[in-house]
Amino acid sequence: MGKAWRWNVGLLFVLGVAATIGVNLWRFLQPYMQPPPRPEFPTATKVKTLPPPPSPQAEEEKPAAPPAIGKGKVVPDIGLVLRESPSSDSGGSSGVPFNAEVSILEETGDGEWLKIRDDSTGATGWVRSGNIDRVF
């Protein structure tokens, strides 16, 4: 009976020490388990709300897009830069992705440049005619 009693007292002592460590650890870690308060900055500004969408009348007043003289698709797999004028030195205004459907609006006299409109975005600009696969 002496050895069994020692084992029981030893087991109870170990369980008591483990429970005490667990409770104190819980008390120590509990403040860190809460999310921190939201910071407030003195220089913070509120986001402005967006203006209301334009009325349908404003959309009707827009000039009609110029008529297309043909259709085509973008050939280069890197897409194209839409230029402001039919010149390699001209600045780019936007771009058109590969295989995008475009409307051909104008062609230079020598046939080297085409003015196109991206049918998905409405962006217009000049590109070299070899970069467009014409689909009539």
JOKA-V260161 format. One record per residue. N is the residue number from 1. RES is the residue in one small letter. SS is DSSP state (a for helix, b for strand, c for the rest). PHI is phi in degrees with one decimal (999 if undefined). D_LAST is the distance of its C-alpha to the last C-alpha in whole Angstrom. Layout:
n = <N | N>
res = <RES | RES>
ss = <SS | SS>
phi = <PHI | PHI>
d_last = <D_LAST | D_LAST>
This chain:
n = <1 | 2 | 3 | 4 | 5 | 6 | 7 | 8 | 9 | 10 | 11 | 12 | 13 | 14 | 15 | 16 | 17 | 18 | 19 | 20 | 21 | 22 | 23 | 24 | 25 | 26 | 27 | 28 | 29 | 30 | 31 | 32 | 33 | 34 | 35 | 36 | 37 | 38 | 39 | 40 | 41 | 42 | 43 | 44 | 45 | 46 | 47 | 48 | 49 | 50 | 51 | 52 | 53 | 54 | 55 | 56 | 57 | 58 | 59 | 60 | 61 | 62 | 63 | 64 | 65 | 66 | 67 | 68 | 69 | 70 | 71 | 72 | 73 | 74 | 75 | 76 | 77 | 78 | 79 | 80 | 81 | 82 | 83 | 84 | 85 | 86 | 87 | 88 | 89 | 90 | 91 | 92 | 93 | 94 | 95 | 96 | 97 | 98 | 99 | 100 | 101 | 102 | 103 | 104 | 105 | 106 | 107 | 108 | 109 | 110 | 111 | 112 | 113 | 114 | 115 | 116 | 117 | 118 | 119 | 120 | 121 | 122 | 123 | 124 | 125 | 126 | 127 | 128 | 129 | 130 | 131 | 132 | 133 | 134 | 135 | 136>
res = <m | g | k | a | w | r | w | n | v | g | l | l | f | v | l | g | v | a | a | t | i | g | v | n | l | w | r | f | l | q | p | y | m | q | p | p | p | r | p | e | f | p | t | a | t | k | v | k | t | l | p | p | p | p | s | p | q | a | e | e | e | k | p | a | a | p | p | a | i | g | k | g | k | v | v | p | d | i | g | l | v | l | r | e | s | p | s | s | d | s | g | g | s | s | g | v | p | f | n | a | e | v | s | i | l | e | e | t | g | d | g | e | w | l | k | i | r | d | d | s | t | g | a | t | g | w | v | r | s | g | n | i | d | r | v | f>
ss = <c | a | a | a | a | a | a | a | a | a | a | a | a | a | a | a | a | a | a | a | a | a | a | a | a | a | a | a | a | a | a | a | a | c | c | c | c | c | c | c | c | c | c | c | c | c | c | c | c | c | c | c | c | c | c | a | a | a | a | a | c | c | c | c | c | c | c | c | c | b | b | b | b | b | c | c | c | c | c | b | b | b | b | c | c | c | c | c | c | c | c | b | b | b | b | b | c | c | c | c | b | b | b | b | b | b | b | c | c | c | c | c | b | b | b | b | b | b | c | c | c | c | c | b | b | b | b | b | a | a | a | b | b | b | b | c>
phi = <999 | -67.1 | -71.0 | -63.6 | -65.5 | -61.9 | -61.7 | -64.7 | -67.3 | -62.8 | -64.3 | -63.7 | -64.4 | -62.5 | -63.2 | -65.5 | -65.0 | -62.6 | -65.3 | -64.3 | -63.1 | -62.8 | -65.8 | -67.6 | -64.1 | -61.0 | -62.7 | -71.3 | -86.3 | -56.9 | -63.5 | -81.3 | -85.6 | -85.5 | -67.1 | -69.1 | -66.9 | -66.6 | -72.9 | -122.1 | -107.5 | -68.3 | -96.1 | -68.2 | -120.0 | -80.8 | -77.3 | -74.6 | -77.0 | -72.3 | -69.0 | -63.9 | -64.2 | -65.0 | -72.1 | -59.5 | -64.5 | -65.1 | -68.8 | -70.2 | -77.3 | -65.5 | -67.1 | -68.4 | -67.0 | -61.5 | -68.7 | -87.6 | -97.7 | 179.7 | -123.2 | -164.9 | -130.4 | -74.6 | -89.1 | -62.3 | -71.1 | -95.9 | 84.1 | -132.9 | -95.7 | -84.9 | -96.7 | -75.4 | -144.6 | -76.8 | -155.6 | -67.3 | -81.4 | -71.3 | -72.8 | -84.5 | -99.9 | -165.4 | -141.7 | -131.7 | -75.8 | -56.2 | 65.9 | -73.0 | -82.8 | -129.5 | -104.8 | -89.6 | -100.2 | -145.8 | -141.6 | -69.1 | -58.3 | -86.0 | 75.9 | -82.1 | -122.0 | -126.2 | -94.7 | -124.3 | -127.8 | -70.7 | -66.6 | -84.9 | -111.5 | 83.8 | -69.2 | -122.0 | 174.7 | -100.6 | -139.3 | -69.9 | -64.1 | -68.2 | -90.4 | -118.2 | -92.5 | -72.2 | -126.8 | -87.8>
d_last = <104 | 104 | 101 | 99 | 100 | 99 | 95 | 95 | 96 | 94 | 91 | 91 | 92 | 88 | 87 | 88 | 87 | 83 | 83 | 85 | 82 | 79 | 80 | 81 | 77 | 76 | 77 | 76 | 73 | 72 | 71 | 69 | 67 | 66 | 63 | 64 | 64 | 60 | 61 | 61 | 60 | 62 | 59 | 56 | 54 | 52 | 49 | 47 | 46 | 42 | 41 | 40 | 37 | 35 | 36 | 33 | 34 | 33 | 29 | 29 | 30 | 27 | 25 | 22 | 19 | 17 | 14 | 11 | 9 | 6 | 6 | 7 | 11 | 14 | 15 | 19 | 21 | 23 | 21 | 20 | 23 | 21 | 23 | 25 | 24 | 22 | 25 | 26 | 30 | 28 | 29 | 27 | 26 | 25 | 22 | 19 | 20 | 19 | 15 | 15 | 12 | 11 | 10 | 10 | 13 | 14 | 15 | 18 | 20 | 20 | 16 | 18 | 17 | 15 | 16 | 14 | 15 | 16 | 15 | 18 | 21 | 19 | 20 | 19 | 20 | 19 | 18 | 18 | 14 | 15 | 16 | 12 | 10 | 6 | 4 | 0>
